[in-house]
Amino acid sequence: MNILLVGAGYVGMSLLSVLAKGNFVHVVDTDERKVAELCNGKVSLVDPLAEDYFKSNSLSFKASSAYPDDIGFECVVLCLPTDYSEKSKSFDTSILDECLDKVVSLYKNAFIVIKSTVPSGYTQRKQNEYTDRVILFSPEFLRESFSLSDNLHPSRIVVGHDGHEKEAERFALLLKEAALEEAPILLTSLEEAEAIKLFSNAYLALRISFFNELDSYALRKGLNTKSIIDGVCLDPRIGNHYNNPSFGYGGYCLPKDTKQLASNYGDIPQDLISAVIDANATRKQVIADKAIELAHGKKIGIYRLAMKKGSDNFRFSSTIDVLQLLGDEDVVIYEPALKEPSYLGRPLEKDLKKFLSDCDLILANRMDPELEAVKNKLLTRDLFHKE
């Protein structure tokens, strides 16, 4: 199949990697650096599998910063950012709106698949607007830094449609054929598929918040958090997964998706989703307060800003929120991914050895072997050393 893929972020790049193995994919992105790297066979995807996968598989694709001529594209997949706007209390779909107008006018015979996360009812409104086109919604369920693996080993394949079951099945089979193992396929209405995405992420945010609040309780009471979590998670209904405390959930997806879901409720009564959002803010304050208490006015070090180990993504990192809650405390940051002398008004220390030596208390959302020597002055809630 000839596929046009718009957007070379981590969703788009991981999809390109798997779809270009048995199909031809033309990827479009406005970032000319990414396009140049792709043209030279380099994948701009932070994923341990990505580099080897690109080298060991024969992939058929082209890349450009401009929309190509229609060579008979049968499917257009849109993987574009939809940031949450605090002003409108909804996702900003302006980039997606503009792209939809463009691809509808340029590629007359292709069905369109939206992979971007959107507000409830968005895809149906667009289907109603472009009545002569087929528009599907297929949520992605990808972990940052493991997006390629999650496309190769999907938990499920969901495609929403408005009566266009043939095209929905066709796209679902594309994803199934690209995967290395079987996954359940679920065809739903457009709005049901949108809801599956938002409720999935809201549940993950809820689970993170639950174990973080358990940890906050244990910290205040002087109890062993790990022992409590071990005992709670022996119940098979709860399970020993996704239970590692942190400074709070963050990253690109969970914060914005929980806020969008709360907004979707409108006048529908709800308490839980809003409580998850509030609980995450409370957790970050608990960590900041604990750091101030332990530091006694001495120097606090922030070890890395990214949400996850091995990631280069700082977007909506809970560590950054904690940093901002430290107020007038003496704070220095160790973040080798940043080349500037400071970040948010705080100095950046480039020398790890000096950073570890100079700081009286070190905050780390996730543990790292290079912190083993300073455990006595380390504040981390990473009890199980897993994401």
N, C-alpha and C positions, 0 to 999 in steps of 0.2 A: 504494500500500500504506500502511496505517496502522502506524507504527513507534513503539515506545516506546524511548527511549534514556536509559540511566541513567548519569550521570557526565559532567560538562562540563569535564573536563581537556582537554589538547591532543589526545588521541585522540578523545574524544567530540565536541569542538567541530569538529574537522576533518571527522568523519563527518557531523555535523549539516549542515555547510555543503554537502556534496555530495548527501546523501540527501534533503534538504528541497527540492531543485530539482524532483524528479519525484514525490515522495511527501509524505504528511503525517507530520511527526515531532513527538512530544511529548518534550521533554527534561526530565529530573528531576535536580536537584542540591541538596545540603544547603546549599550556599553561597548565601545569599539575595542577596548583592551580585551574583554572577554571574547569577542568575535575573533580578534587576531590570534589569541591563544588557541581557540578551537580550530581555526584554519591551519595551525601548526601542530594539530594533534594533541594539544594539552587541555586537560579538563580542569576547569576552575571550580572544583567541588571538594570541600573538606570532608573526606570520607576515606577510611583506611583501605577500602576496596577499589576506589575509583581509578587510581593510576594503573594498577595491575590489570584491571578489567579493560581499560582502554587499550593497553598494550597487547593483551592476549586475545582480544576479540576483533574480528573484522567488522567494523561499523561503517554503514553507508549514510553519510550526512554531508551537508554543506552548512555554512554559517554566514550571516550577513547582518549589517545594521539597518538595511532597508528591506522593505517587503519585496519578495521576488515576483517575477511574472508567474502567472498561473500555468503550471506545467501539468495540470490535471490532478491537483491536490484533492484527495477524497475526504480528508479529515483535517481540521484545524484545532489545535489544542492550545488553550490560553492559560499560561502560568504566570500571572501578573500580581504585583503587590496590592493589597487592599488594607492599608493601615487604618486603625481605629481613630476616629476623630472625637476628642472629648467635647468639642463644640456641638457637633450634630448628634452625638451619642450613637454613632453608627459607623460602619466601615466606609471609607472613602473609595468609591468605585470609579472615580473619574478616569483613571488610566485604563481600566477595563472597559468602561463605556466607549471611550475613544477608539480603542482597539477593535471592539465589536463592530462599530460603524465601518471601520476600515476593511476588515476581513469579509464582512457581508457584501460590501461593494466590489471587492477584488476577486473573490473566489466563489463563484456562483454555484458550483456543484458539490461543494464540501459541506459535510455536517460539522457543527462546531461543538467542542467540548470545553466547558469551563472547569478549570482545576483550582482557580483562585477561591479562597473562602469568602462567602458573600452573605449579606443579610437575608433573613427569611423572606421568601417570595421574590427575590431578585431575578432568578433565572426564568420563572414563570412570566414575570413582567416583560422580560426581553423576548421570550418566545411569543408573547402576545403582540409585541411591537414588530417583530420580524416574522410574520405569519407564513411567509413562503420559504423559510429556512428551518432546519432542524437544529435545535440548541439543547444540549445535554449538560447535566451537572454531575461530575464525578469527583467526590472528595478524596483528598490524599490523606494517608495516615502515616506520615513519615517522621522518624526521629532525626533531629539534627545530628549530623556527623555519621548517621547510619541510613541515609535516605536511599542509597543504591541498594544496600542489603534489604531494606524494607520493600523495595520494588521487586527484588528477586525472590523474596520470601514474604509475600503479602499476607496479612491477617485476614483480609476480605477484600473483595472488589465490589464497589457500589457504584451504580450508574442510575441517575434519575432522568426521567423523560416525561414528555407530555403526549403520550400515545404513540411515540416513535420507537416502538420496541425493537424493530429490526436494526436500527442504527445503534441503539443502546446495547443490544447483544453483540453487535459487531465490534464496538469499542471494548466491551468487557472481554471478548475473546482475544483482542489484541494484547491486553494486559495479562491475560491468562497464559497466552503463548510465550510471552516475554519472561514469565516467572519460571523459577527452577522447581517449584513445588505447587501442588494443588491448593486453591483457596476458594472458599465459598463465594459465589456470585449472587448479588442481591440487586434486582431491578425494582426501582420504586418510583414514586412521583418525584417531581423536581423538588418540591418543598420538603418532602420526607428525607431526601438525600442531603439537603442542606442542613436539616435538623440532626441527622446522624453525625455529621462532622462536628457541629457545635456542642452537642450533648456529650460526645466522646471526649472532647478536650475539657469540657466542664467537669466531667467525672474524674479525669486525671488530676485536674487542679484541686478538686475536692479531696482526693485521696492524699495528695501531697500535703494539703493544709491540715488534714486529720493527724497525720504522723508528726507534723511540725508542732501542732498544738499539744499533742502527747508529750513531745520533747520539752516544750515550754513549761508544762506542768512539772515534769520530772526535774528540770533545772531549778525551778523555784523551791521544790520540796527536798532537793538533795537526793533524789532517787537515781537509780541506774536506768537510763532510757533504754539501752540495748536489751536489758533483761525483760523490761516490760514489753517492748516490741516483739521479742522472741516469743514470749508467752502468748501475746495477742494473736500473732500470725500462725501459731500452730493450729488454730481453728481453720479447717480446710475451706470454710466459706469466706475467709478473709485472705488466706494465702500469704506466702513469704515472698512477695514481690512488690515493687514500687512503694517501699516502706522506709527508705533511707532519709532521715531528716536533712534539711538544708536551710539556707537563709531565707527561703521562700521560693515559690515558683516564679519563673521569668521566661526570658527568651521571646521569640517573635509571636508564637501562636497562642499559648495559654492565656496570657493577660488580655489580649484583644478579643479572643473568642469567648471568654467568660463574660466580658463586658457586653459584647454584642448579643449574647444569648439573654442576658438580663434585660437588655433593651428590647429584644424581640417580644418579651412577655407583655409589654404594654400594660393594659388594664387587667391582665390575667394574674390572679393572686400568686405570689411566690415569695419565699423567704430564703431558701437554701442557696440559690445561685448568688444572690447579693451577699449572703453571709460568707461565702467562699472568697469573694473579692475583698470584703472587710477583714477576714481572717488573715489573708496574705499581707495586708498592710500592717496589721497588728504584729505578725511574726517578725517582720523586718525591724519594727520598733523594739521588740524584745531583744533581738540580737544586738542592735545598736546600744541599748541600755546596758546589756551585759558587758559589752566591750568597754564602755565608759567606766563601769563599776570596777572591772578588773585592771584597767590601765592606770587608775589613780592619777590621772593627769600626765602620765608619761607618754612616750611616742608609740603610736599605733601604726602597724604596717598592714596594708591590704595586699594580699598575695593573689594576683591575677583577677581580672574583671569579668572574664567570660563565664557564662552559665555552666558550661560543662568542660570537663577535662578533654583536651585535644581540640577544642573549638576555638575559632577566632571571632565568634559572634558576641558582641557586647550589647546588642539591642535589648532593652528592657531587662537588663541583668539585675537580679535582686541584690547582688553585691554592690552595684552602683547606688541603688536606693539606700542601702545600709550606710555606705560612704557619706551620702548627703545628710543622713540623720545624725552623724557624729558631731555636727555643729562646729564649735571652736576648738575641738580636740586637735592635738598635734598629730597629723597623719601623713604618711608617705606611702606611695604605691609602687609595687613591683609588677610591671606588665610589659614584657619584652616586645609584644606586638605593636606597642606605641612608640613612636620615635620622637615625639614632642618632649619638651622639658617638664611639662605639667599637664594635669588633667583635672578639670573642674576646680581649678585653683589649688590643687594639691601637687606637690613635687613628685616626679617620677624618678625612682632610683633604678639605674640600669644594671648595677653590679649586685648580683644575687647574694654573694657572700657578705657584702657591706650591708645590704638590706636586712639580712637575717641577724647580723651582729648588732646593728644600731637600734632595731625595734625592740621595745619592751613587751609588746603584745602583738601577735600576728593573727589576722583574720583570714581564713581560707574556706570558701564555700565547699571545695572539694580537696581532699587530701592528696598529697603528691610525695613520692619517695624523697625528694630533695628537702622536704620539711621534717624528716624523721629526727634530725639532730636538734631541732628546736621545739620538740613536743611540749616541753615544760612551759613554754610561753605561747602556745598555739590555741586559738579559739576556732574550732571547727565542729560542725555537727554531723560530719560525714562519718557515721559509725560503722557502716558496712562496706565502705570503699566500693560503691557501685552507684551508677546513675539512677 
